[in-house]
Amino acid sequence: MSSLLITNARLVNEGAIVEGDLRVRDGRIVEIGSGISKSADQVIDAAGRVLMPAMIDDQVHFRDPGLTHKGDLATESRAAVAGGIASFMEMPNTNPQTVTSEALEAKYAHAAERAVGNHAFYLGATNDNLAEIQRLDPNAACGVKVFMGASTGNMLVDREEALDGIFRDAPCLIATHCEDTPMIKANEEAFRAKYGEDVPYRYHGQIRSAEACLKSSQLAISLAKRHGSRLHVLHLTTAIEMDQFEPGPVEGKRITAEVCAHHLYFSDADYDARGSFIKCNPAIKTAEDRAALRRALIDSRIDVVATDHAPHTLDEKTGTYFKTPAGLPLVQYALPSLLERYHAGEMSLEMIVEKTSHNVARCYDIVERGFLREGYWADLALVDLDAPFTVKRSDVLSKCGWSPFEGDTFRSHIDATVVSGRVAYQDGRIVEGGVGKRLQFDRKK
């Protein structure tokens, strides 16, 4: 592999910002310092721009296999690296579903040929695949995904004995989607009785209600405490759930929490203008909920920021409320949207790096990624904090061809993304010719 040298950067890493250079050889960081010799196959003068560990996205739906008219591993990973995301963890609700070790390894083989980013995959839980979970190599999957609320893919796990067995026997991290389906269905019927099929989108957060989220996350946490499980609660959206999570550093926590970029950015005040283009599950809720999520991120009740990237075609997103699927394409603009919190003076760059990279590596026991450290893989994002741009549909790289952020202006621009030592995105274009690597985990058998 070729060597790379990035000079004159502001390096953001492990709670500090320092000016310096960074050298990469054979995919790994080999030297961090100042005045490093400019002998390298490729030299990038950062000219004072920010160099940070690239984002590790612990929750994406790239729709591959079986739903590739919406997106696939090639298209969506390209959109991800354009957004400063070098590594992703992909969900099991594909077709076929990833609910066996054989299906899991088939995904890895497919990604090895097509994914521009580094990658890992979840094993999906069902009401009847406990034996597959029990025999799972804990280092083969990023985690076991449990849909405790019905969502895209028909993988609801709602039998008490199945949930108990999963939390008792899962050999690695359990990641949960927490919404109570019976409560949601009752809300749907109430709104259908009032509005018919054409429910205004502004009520999505009341249908997929805060109470439904709380009931389900309470169940997940109680099961985790009963069995001593390693639980990671995904895409939290409500203020009333925050007291369930402990503030402070992620190290040593058995129960951790995630929030997604769009839940930190949008509120229910945006539904009237954006409609189905911000319909997602769990739902975007009130401005008060959004403020609580931001506070919880700052006091480290919430440990990780991700995307839950979930593309649907424009045709699929055009229709009445009940016929429009939930999910948003997010990977290309999630990090710039989060950096708006830095520009607003609410979060430091060091905190953003901690939540998007350091803590993901810690939560998932990822080997030698997520930090700017000599000897670690070089997964890097070069960011210009003073390069405003407006999101345009013509610039969207996801196969679905649209973004919920269209028309919004962000003040930070991703100038380059390095994946396992190779420049995969630079100056507004994908650098073709490479693929990412399989993420490795260090968990006890």
BABALO-275082 format. One record per atom (N, C-alpha, C): residue in one letter; x, z, y. Coordinates in steps of 0.001 Angstrom, whole numbers, plus 500000, padded with zeros to 6 digits. Layout:
N
AXZY
...
END
This chain:
445
M500843500000498804
M500000500000500000
M500879500000501246
S500382499472502335
S501138499385503574
S501156500730504286
S502057500848505250
S502148502060506051
S501433501855507379
L500971502963507951
L500216502952509197
L500729504080510068
L500890503819511346
L501283504839512302
L500306504813513474
I499730505971513784
I498861506117514947
I499573507027515936
T499813506517517130
T500582507259518125
T499713507664519308
N500201508675520040
N499604509084521321
N498133509460521185
A497806510167520118
A496425510563519862
A496195512025520242
R494948512359520470
R494519513757520551
R493954514118519186
L494720514861518416
L494373515173517033
L493460516392517000
V492262516216516456
V491287517306516359
V491254517763514904
N491628519016514669
N491768519461513286
N491867520984513217
E491060521566512349
E491137522990512012
E491170523873513259
G490219523610514157
G490016524482515298
G490947524270516462
A491705523176516461
A492657522939517550
A492681521455517909
I493115521186519138
I493347519816519592
I494781519749520100
V495580518859519509
V496968518708519920
V497268517228520121
E498182516940521021
E498613515568521218
E499745515249520245
G499663514060519631
G500712513730518688
G500496512411517982
D501302512217516958
D501289511002516152
D500986511371514706
L500565510369513955
L500247510585512540
L500675509363511750
R501454509599510692
R501942508506509862
R501277508547508480
V500916507363508001
V500271507215506690
V501127506287505838
R501307506679504567
R501985505799503621
R501300505932502264
D501065504808501616
D500420504790500299
D499113505580500295
G498382505450501398
G497055506041501469
G496997507468501951
R498139508131502051
R498138509547502396
R498869509821503709
I498481510922504332
I499171511373505536
I500526511940505126
V501592511385505649
V502928511849505267
V503639512578506390
E503169512431507633
E503834513095508745
E502885513228509917
I502856514423510496
I502108514691511720
I503079515347512694
G503197514798513879
G504133515368514836
G504102514602516135
S505181514677516882
S505281513941518137
S506559513121518121
G506507511950518754
G507679511087518811
G508093510529517477
I507139510309516586
I507459509747515273
I507952508312515448
S508967507940514718
S509518506582514777
S508419505552514571
K508466504459515335
K507415503453515289
K507636502418514189
S508381502745513184
S508582501844512058
S507416501992511077
A506545500994511043
A505392500997510138
A504847499582510054
D504134499275508992
D503528497948508852
D502473497703509910
Q501766498752510304
Q500745498636511330
Q500847499829512260
V500866499596513558
V500926500657514554
V499709500545515460
I499002501667515644
I497873501740516567
I498226502744517645
D498255502296518882
D498461503190520013
D497100503750520420
A496893505031520146
A495599505653520443
A495383505825521940
A496462505827522721
A496357505903524185
A495463507052524640
G495617508205524005
G494876509388524413
G493504509547523806
R493107508599522973
R491806508741522309
R491867509837521235
V490700510232520780
V490585511318519804
V490756510767518393
L491599511419517595
L491746511106516176
L491297512323515383
M490301512139514549
M489735513239513783
M489580512831512321
P489445513801511428
P489067513439510062
P487741512693510092
A487659511598509366
A486417510847509318
A485306511709508728
M484100511390509092
M482942512117508588
M482794511898507085
I482437512970506383
I482057512905504977
I480551513150504934
D479791512150504588
D478322512233504622
D477824512665503252
D477270513873503170
D476892514401501857
D475490513990501421
Q474852513061502170
Q473484512690501778
Q473129511306502310
V473187510319501432
V472749508968501788
V471926508378500654
H471081507420501016
H470335506603500061
H470724505152500328
F471620504631499525
F472083503258499740
F471308502243498897
R470316502722498120
R469293501873497481
R469828501002496342
D470983501351495811
D471649500503494830
D471929501340493590
P471346500968492428
P470683499713492081
P469166499753492287
G468576498558492211
G467146498409492044
G466313498258493289
L466843498682494447
L466074498594495692
L466904497874496751
T467671496904496302
T468705496323497153
T468171495366498211
H466861495110498243
H466315494380499393
H466362495255500654
K466466496574500492
K466554497494501627
K467998497715502070
G468906497792501103
G470308498081501355
G471046498100500045
D472362498037500095
D473151498145498870
D474487498801499189
L475270499053498161
L476520499774498358
L477473499041499288
A477450497718499264
A478345496939500127
A477889496997501578
T476617496690501842
T476155496620503231
T476141497993503897
E475640498981503192
E475473500296503821
E476811501017503985
S477751500792503075
S479064501411503269
S479796500770504432
R479546499495504693
R480117498859505881
R479533499461507156
A478231499672507166
A477615500334508315
A478181501736508499
A478457502410507393
A478988503777507467
A480378503805508099
V481284502931507643
V482634502969508208
V482617502550509678
A481674501693510064
A481537501362511481
A481106502568512301
G480524503555511646
G480104504780512313
G481057505945512157
G482282505688511676
G483252506760511522
G483077507594510272
I482321507080509300
I482090507771508025
I482946507090506956
A483939507798506418
A484826507210505418
A484383507517503997
S483558508555503820
S483159508986502471
S481672509322502469
F481021508995501352
F479590509273501257
F479237509754499868
M478115510489499798
M477556510967498528
M476135510435498441
E475868509703497371
E474640508912497300
E473641509530496336
M472374509394496683
M471291510078495987
M470811509330494730
P470115510054493839
P469792509489492522
P468475508742492425
N467677508686493499
N466349508069493384
N466423506559493601
T467202505931492729
T467328504479492681
T466528503973491481
N466713502714491141
N465998502152489994
N466985501347489138
P467430501864487988
P466967503112487362
P467479504355488089
Q466770505453487868
Q467171506714488458
Q468467507210487820
T469258507923488599
T470532508448488107
T470283509830487513
V469738509866486311
V469345511131485688
V470035511359484348
T471030510509484039
T471864510700482857
T473319510495483255
S474230511031482460
S475653510836482726
S476034509373482603
E475354508643481718
E475650507223481561
E475277506445482826
A474115506755483397
A473704506097484639
A474637506475485786
L475105507711485792
L476034508172486816
L477334507363486757
E477899507204485574
E479156506469485450
E478964504984485743
A477788504456485440
A477515503053485778
A477537502856487293
K477044503829488038
K477094503748489500
K478535503758490000
Y479349504626489432
Y480753504666489846
Y481439503325489578
A481158502735488443
A481775501446488121
A481335500374489106
H480075500401489476
H479550499429490441
H480167499644491817
A480270500909492233
A480822501217493551
A482292500849493644
A483013500940492544
A484443500625492542
A484708499185492944
E483711498337492806
E483862496927493159
E483254496579494509
R482397497449495067
R481600497036496223
R481655497985497417
A481899499248497213
A481783500224498304
A483051500249499149
V482908500011500439
V484043500057501353
V484501501497501563
G483593502441501488
G483924503848501683
G484201504565500381
N484862505731500492
N485010506617499350
N483633507139498948
H483449507471497689
H482092507686497223
H482001508686496077
A480842509311496006
A480453510141494872
A478942510049494745
F478437510463493588
F477014510323493302
F476450511612492716
Y475188511855493034
Y474469513001492485
Y473837512638491146
L473784513613490266
L472912513524489098
L471550514067489513
G470496513319489262
G469164513749489643
G468532514649488601
A467844515677489065
A467081516544488170
A465655516023488033
T465078516209486862
T463671515899486628
T463037517094485923
N461760516980485650
N461086518058484922
N461540518164483474
D462240517142482964
D462562517163481532
D463979516688481191
N464941516788482114
N466304516379481750
N467304517525481821
L466839518725481491
L467732519885481540
L468949519704480629
A468765519080479487
A469902518882478574
A470990518043479228
E470604517049480025
E471600516233480733
E472364517075481751
I471666517947482438
I472301518814483429
I473257519786482740
Q472841520313481605
Q473674521279480885
Q474983520662480398
R474972519384480052
R476183518763479517
R476999518030480586
L476579518122481842
L477272517439482924
L478660518027483144
D479668517177483223
D480995517594483654
D480885517986485127
P481244519217485498
P481045519655486887
P481846518861487908
N482861518128487453
N483646517317488375
N483236515844488377
A482189515501487621
A481762514101487537
A480798513720488648
A480026514662489132
A479032514395490176
A479328515281491372
C478906514846492546
C479044515716493716
C478107516905493623
G476990516737492915
G476052517825492750
G474861517395491919
V473974518331491679
V472694518062491027
V471623518087492114
K470911516966492271
K469898516872493322
K468523517220492758
V467845518136493440
V466508518554493034
V465534518266494165
F464604517348493916
F463531517090494861
F462442518128494623
M462447519187495434
M461414520214495328
M460210519862496192
G460254518688496809
G459111518124497511
G459078516648497217
A457913516089496945
A457818514669496615
A458321513835497780
S459132512848497478
S459654511952498489
S459848510600497834
T460584509710498500
T460795508377497959
T461442508452496580
G460840507832495570
G461459507745494263
G460761508476493140
N459707509247493425
N458900509868492365
N459747510742491439
M460554511634492010
M461395512523491215
M461066513988491469
L459821514283491781
L459426515657492066
L459658516548490843
V460339517671491074
V460486518707490049
V459594519870490477
D458494520055489750
D457510521050490178
D457094522010489076
R457702521907487890
R457374522847486814
R458269524069486925
E457659525248486899
E458393526494487100
E459516526654486086
E459239526341484826
E460271526529483809
E461416525537483979
A461106524337484474
A462160523345484713
A463068523802485849
L462477524250486947
L463282524725488067
L464144525916487663
D463567526840486911
D464323528015486488
D465527527610485626
G465308526657484729
G466398526210483874
G467498525503484651
I467106524696485631
I468095523978486450
I468955524963487226
F468337525927487876
F469103526897488657
F469923527816487756
R469487528028486549
R470235528865485605
R471454528139485054
D471324526835484777
D472327526147483970
D473147525076484679
A472796524701485890
A473561523643486568
A475027524062486685
P475958523193486279
P477375523576486270
P478085523362487601
C477359522904488608
C477977522630489914
C476930522859490994
L477259522493492202
L476369522663493342
L475004522022493102
I473956522751493480
I472589522238493459
I472187521925494896
A471774520695495153
A471319520277496485
A469819520049496425
T469091520652497349
T467629520615497270
T466991519962498490
H465939519189498212
H464981518740499225
H463814519707499129
C463598520498500182
C462622521588500129
C461397521308500991
E460304520906500346
E458980520826500951
E457974521120499846
D456904521806500197
D455885522149499213
D454836521045499140
T454797520344498016
T453930519173497886
T452439519502497969
P451926520541497304
P450494520832497437
P450065521080498887
M450884521764499656
M450535522002501055
M450508520687501835
I451456519824501564
I451506518529502258
I450290517685501900
K449937517649500632
K448780516851500211
K447495517358500860
A447353518669500973
A446171519222501645
A446144518812503119
N447298518838503755
N447369518411505155
N447044516925505290
E447550516116504368
E447253514686504407
E445761514431504328
E445094515124503438
E443651514908503283
E442890515342504531
A443330516402505151
A442657516864506362
A442800515840507491
F443988515282507653
F444197514284508705
F443558512944508349
R443510512612507053
R442828511383506643
R441326511487506916
A440772512654506708
A439340512847506968
A439019512656508444
K439979512985509305
K439750512881510745
K440059511498511297
Y441141510878510792
Y441625509628511399
Y441564508417510461
G441227508634509192
G441307507533508239
G442755507207507916
E443035505918507654
E444394505520507288
E445343505495508481
D444797505401509679
D445623505188510867
D445865506502511608
V446487507453510923
V446838508730511554
V447924508479512603
P447800508986513797
P448885508839514777
P450171509486514258
Y451270508808514457
Y452543509302513926
Y452938510642514522
R452407510983515682
R452781512247516302
R452403513451515427
Y451534513224514438
Y451119514332513579
Y451956514444512300
H452959513604512160
H453763513642510932
H454396515019510714
G454867515640511779
G455486516956511652
G454507518065511351
Q453211517809511595
Q452198518792511204
Q451749518577509760
I451771517332509309
I451439517044507911
I452559517533506990
R453793517123507294
R454950517662506560
R455379518913507329
S454628519971507190
S454647521079508137
S455832522024507941
A456073522832508970
A457105523860508889
A456801524842507768
E455532525165507599
E455148526116506544
E455449525565505158
A455248524244504981
A455563523620503695
A457060523656503425
C457850523478504471
C459306523575504315
C459721524994503955
L459180525962504668
L459551527356504444
L459200527819503045
K457992527494502581
K457591527942501245
K458545527422500187
S458961526165500308
S459835525572499312
S461266526106499403
S461800526236500621
S463164526750500733
S463246528210500314
Q462190528979500543
Q462156530355500050
Q462240530388498528
L461537529464497869
L461585529390496415
L462990529036495942
A463602528044496562
A464957527641496164
A465938528793496324
I465859529479497434
I466794530577497684
I466561531729496706
S465296532002496388
S465022533081495428
S465555532734494045
L465416531479493633
L465962531048492340
L467485531134492343
A468113530716493441
A469572530770493529
A470076532206493464
K469401533105494133
K469820534506494102
K469596535109492722
R468517534711492058
R468237535232490721
R469338534850489739
H469818533619489834
H470762533116488843
H472201533019489348
G472444533377490610
G473787533250491153
G474220531811491322
S473264530920491560
S473546529487491654
S474285529164492951
R475000528053492911
R475614527505494133
R474604526521494730
L473916526941495790
L472812526183496370
L473195525632497735
H472855524375497967
H473034523736499271
H471685523137499660
V471070523680500706
V469740523241501134
V469913522122502148
L469363520966501820
L469557519765502623
L468551519666503770
H468898518889504748
H468077518453505896
H467018519460506346
L467485520604506822
L466585521610507382
L466024521122508720
T464778521513509008
T464110520977510204
T463380522029511028
T463356523279510612
T462455524229511260
T463157525493511730
A462626526062512811
A463136527338513312
A462851528473512340
I461681528436511687
I461289529588510869
I462115529719509592
E462871528706509235
E463725528811508051
E465103529394508338
M465498529487509585
M466886529795509908
M467320531194509504
D466417532168509559
D466804533536509228
D467159533714507757
Q466870532719506928
Q467205532814505506
Q468693532595505245
F469420532095506244
F470811531711506043
F471738532616506837
E472855532963506217
E473810533864506834
E474691533112507830
P474918533689509018
P475868533080509950
P477299533313509484
G478211532536510030
G479618532766509753
G480265531676508933
P481563531822508649
P482325530778507957
P481737530443506589
V481949529202506189
V481370528727504939
V482069529301503712
E483333529666503866
E484073530176502706
E483382531404502118
G483175531391500839
G482565532515500147
G481052532478500071
K480408531622500820
K478952531524500750
K478519530880499434
R477499531442498813
R476896530823497626
R475691529972498019
I475129530225499196
I473991529459499701
I474381528888501057
T474403527561501140
T474792526890502379
T473673525962502828
A473807525457504052
A472710524707504660
A473239523494505399
E472388522473505468
E472707521215506121
E471605520857507113
V471994520180508176
V471048519555509094
V471471518106509263
C470523517238509570
C470833515821509754
C470857515467511236
A471638514439511539
A471874514071512932
A470583513769513682
H469630513105513028
H468413512718513730
H467510513913514039
H467596514975513238
H466812516167513534
H467422516956514694
L468692516730514971
L469330517327516146
L469090516499517404
Y468647515269517240
Y468552514322518357
Y467113514101518817
F466207513826517884
F464819513524518226
F463948514787518170
S462760514702518772
S461721515719518607
S460378515009518491
D459311515793518274
D457996515167518114
D457522514467519388
A458168514735520516
A457829514015521750
A458204512536521673
D459025512173520701
D459471510783520557
D458553509938519681
Y457588510548518991
Y456750509779518059
Y455913508717518763
D455370509028519927
D454481508064520574
D455214506775520924
A456487506873521279
A457256505683521633
A457868505002520413
R458259505774519394
R459040505217518279
R458263505124516980
G457181505851516857
G456270505710515726
G456950505768514380
S456681504752513550
S457191504729512177
S458707504689512126
F459359504286513211
F460813504160513209
F461522505505513253
I460769506608513420
I461359507924513219
I460558508734512188
K459769508047511364
K459074508730510281
K460064508950509143
C460308510210508821
C461241510566507748
C460754511861507118
N461278512145505943
N460939513384505234
N462214514167504922
P462263515456505299
P461298516207506079
P461151515622507488
A460036515932508111
A459698515307509374
A460500515871510536
I460714515022511530
I461175515483512841
I460068516347513429
K460445517517513924
K459432518476514374
K459564518721515881
T459295519910516348
T459141520162517774
T460489520316518473
A460444520257519795
A461650520503520584
A462168521920520357
E461258522858520113
E461664524230519827
E462400524311518492
D461918523580517503
D462626523529516226
D464004522905516404
R464079521817517148
R465362521158517388
R466345522116518060
A465884522860519038
A466752523818519724
A467250524895518766
A466389525320517856
A466790526336516879
A467834525788515910
L467688524535515532
L468689523916514658
L470040523834515356
R470027523474516617
R471290523397517365
R471935524774517468
R471126525811517710
R471682527175517782
R472242527597516427
A471534527263515360
A471986527641514017
A473269526927513629
L473446525726514141
L474694525009513904
L475843525712514608
I475599526160515819
I476639526818516606
I477025528167516001
D476038528941515494
D476396530243514918
D476680530169513421
S476721528935512902
S477129528673511511
S476174529258510482
R474901529358510832
R473893529484509775
R473774528143509052
I473919527056509813
I473980525719509241
I475442525313509183
D475862524839508017
D477278524609507743
D477711523162507859
V476773522213507659
V477124520802507490
V476137519933508270
V476646518839508846
V475794517799509425
V475944516531508603
A474821515908508252
A474818514681507447
A473840513688508060
T473501512640507293
T472595511620507842
T471268511493507103
D471247511620505784
D470077511236504986
D469696509780505261
H470698508932505431
H470489507497505653
H469569506952504560
A468458506332504966
A467452505874504010
A466737504644504563
P467327503458504399
P466770502262505034
P465531501720504333
H464636501168505140
H463509500357504687
H463474499105505567
T462900498050505050
T462849496809505823
T461892496948507001
L462040496052507958
L461122496043509106
L459689495832508667
D459475494950507696
D458111494720507200
D457530495994506609
E458350496720505853
E457872497960505247
E457556499010506305
K458263498989507407
K458067499980508462
K456951499604509440
T456298498485509201
T455229498030510088
T453891498195509374
G453091499121509830
G451805499342509182
G451216500674509593
T450122501037508958
T449469502301509258
T450227503456508630
Y449895504649509062
Y450662505844508729
Y450903506007507227
F449853505953506419
F450006506253505003
F450691505126504233
K450746503939504798
K451370502814504108
K452830502608504509
T453293503348505479
T454652503184505975
T455578504196505304
P456637503753504632
P457528504694503948
P458352505505504931
A458783506666504479
A459620507546505291
A461091507248505021
G461878507274506092
G463315507074505952
G463867506223507069
L465103506526507485
L465726505871508628
L467146505426508280
P467591504270508788
P468999503907508671
P469793504628509754
L470823505366509379
L471444506276510342
L472969506250510378
V473641505773509317
V475079506015509204
V475890505415510353
Q475456504306510926
Q476278503626511922
Q476342504378513249
Y475292505149513550
Y475231505780514869
Y475062507295514819
A475143507893513651
A474951509346513537
A476039510120514270
L477305509755514061
L478386510484514712
L478357510313516231
P478158509099516772
P477995509005518222
P476830509833518763
S475728509916518000
S474609510734518468
S474982512205518490
L475740512651517514
L476173514051517469
L477167514349518589
L478025513402518907
L478982513589519990
L478298513747521350
E477028513364521451
E476286513638522673
E476172515142522928
R476185515934521865
R476149517382522045
R477460517885522662
Y478565517205522376
Y479836517521523040
Y479746517175524525
H479249515996524822
H479145515582526225
H478196516486527005
A477205517039526320
A476262517948526985
A476828519357527150
G478022519587526625
G478649520894526736
G478142521921525755
E477449521472524704
E476845522391523742
E477732522654522531
M478574521700522160
M479426521827520977
M480815521296521289
S481805521949520755
S483171521471520932
S483477520373519916
L484497519607520208
L484950518610519234
L485405519288517945
E486050520437518085
E486509521154516898
E485334521548516001
M484227521978516607
M483049522349515821
M482435521126515140
I482368520031515851
I481799518817515257
I482619518376514053
V483942518432514162
V484804518074513024
V484590519046511869
E484450520321512193
E484218521314511136
E482936521007510365
K481868520654511073
K480567520461510435
K480445519115509722
T481197518121510158
T481064516785509572
T482143516473508536
S483181517284508483
S484290516959507583
S484840518186506867
H485440519128507616
H486049520292506970
H485074520999506026
N483885521336506540
N482954522137505743
N482351521358504584
V482237520051504715
V481740519260503581
V482760519329502449
A484029519183502798
A485072519294501777
A485069520677501135
R484863521699501944
R484839523064501399
R483611523302500522
C482444522887500999
C481198523114500256
C481229522445498890
Y481771521242498854
Y481717520438497630
Y483013520478496824
D483988521276497257
D485270521376496537
D485928520012496367
I485952519227497459
I486547517896497414
I488066518022497467
V488732517258496644
V490184517337496540
V490851516520497650
E491668517189498453
E492617516564499384
E491977515574500349
R490835515940500881
R490177515158501927
R489513516110502916
G489172515570504087
G488429516345505064
G489257517039506123
F490581516885506074
F491469517534507035
F492611516585507396
L493204516815508561
L494450516150508917
L495581517041508431
R496017516805507206
R497087517596506604
R498062516668505888
E499329516946506006
E500319516160505286
E500080516299503784
G500065515166503095
G499786515139501669
G498346514802501336
Y497456514938502314
Y496043514622502089
Y495792513122502277
W494710512647501673
W494290511268501890
W493986511050503371
A494343509882503862
A494119509544505272
A492746508921505450
D491750509752505732
D490397509326506102
D490220509732507552
L490220508762508454
L490374509038509872
L489343508283510697
A488939508883511806
A488093508205512788
A488782508289514140
L488993507143514748
L489561507066516095
L488403506840517064
V488242507766518006
V487046507799518847
V487439507751520318
D486786506876521050
D486918506828522505
D485739507589523094
L486023508716523722
L484959509556524274
L484425509048525603
D485032508004526130
D484615507483527434
D484399505982527356
A483557505573526407
A483261504150526215
A481779503991525916
P480924504156526914
P479475504099526676
P479045502741526112
F478057502790525237
F477462501556524721
F475994501817524421
T475220500754524442
T473796500837524140
T473531500213522783
V472771500910521956
V472479500429520599
V471543499226520684
K471980498115520091
K471203496882520059
K470963496463518608
R469788495910518371
R469447495489517017
R470454494470516484
S470965493621517330
S471894492583516896
S473216493154516387
D473515494411516700
D474772495031516268
D474627495843514991
V473412496005514498
V473171496852513324
V473722496172512074
L474524496907511304
L475136496361510092
L474344496670508827
S473470497655508849
S472643497935507673
S471779496720507344
K471549496500506071
K470803495323505631
K469407495271506228
C468794496420506485
C467433496439507027
C467359495875508441
G468465495899509191
G468540495202510456
G467927495884511656
W467698497203511595
W467148497918512741
W467717499333512787
S467529500004513910
S467998501376514063
S466975502179514857
P466779503459514505
P465887504296515310
P466455504594516697
F467754504329516885
F468411504610518159
F468392503416519110
E467738502323518743
E467766501119519588
E467344501436521023
G468150500946521968
G467885501163523378
G468530502403523948
D469037503289523078
D469694504506523549
D471169504216523848
T471697504906524835
T473093504751525215
T473877505990524802
F474958505772524068
F475856506849523659
F477156506730524439
R477756507876524729
R478945507893525571
R480248507781524790
S480176507907523461
S481380507830522631
S481282506643521687
H482406505991521467
H482454504780520649
H483463504964519523
I483088504569518312
I484026504595517184
I484895503346517278
D486184503527517532
D487081502386517691
D487686501932516368
A487938502869515456
A488527502499514165
A488215503571513142
T488095503158511892
T487914504074510769
T488909503699509682
V489628504702509215
V490611504523508150
V490063505164506883
V490054504421505791
V489525504888504508
V490661504908503494
S491027506091503037
S492112506238502059
S493359505461502483
G493672505564503764
G494894504985504296
G494806503552504764
R493667502906504546
R493516501509504945
R492542501404506108
V492921500647507130
V492003500422508252
V490843499569507747
A489653500164507727
A488470499486507205
A487565498962508304
Y487744499502509506
Y486937499072510654
Y487795499223511896
Q487793498206512751
Q488587498269513975
Q488054497272514991
D487957497733516231
D487586496856517346
D486300496082517092
G485301496775516548
G483981496178516408
G483763495307515190
R484689495325514245
R484489494483513053
R484990495202511805
I484385494851510693
I484837495327509395
I486107494571509013
V487101495296508546
V488319494680508018
V488117494507506520
E487858493282506119
E487496493013504730
E488724493110503808
G488427493243502527
G489494493165501534
G489813494457500819
G489083495529501084
G489382496786500410
G488125497508499980
V488305498435499067
V487212499291498616
V487678500742498679
G486708501643498755
G487016503060498774
G487333503595497392
K487641504872497356
K488009505529496105
K486933506523495676
R486910506806494412
R486012507830493887
R486481509196494365
L485584509959494948
L485921511310495373
L486189512182494147
Q487173513045494274
Q487527513963493201
Q487139515384493605
F486737516178492616
F486298517556492868
F487133518501492029
D487312519708492536
D488103520726491846
D487218521918491540
R486509521826490426
R485618522892489990
R485993523315488578
K485793524563488307
K486121525067486976
K485130524517485960
K485630524166484800
K484786523647483727
K483883524752483204
END
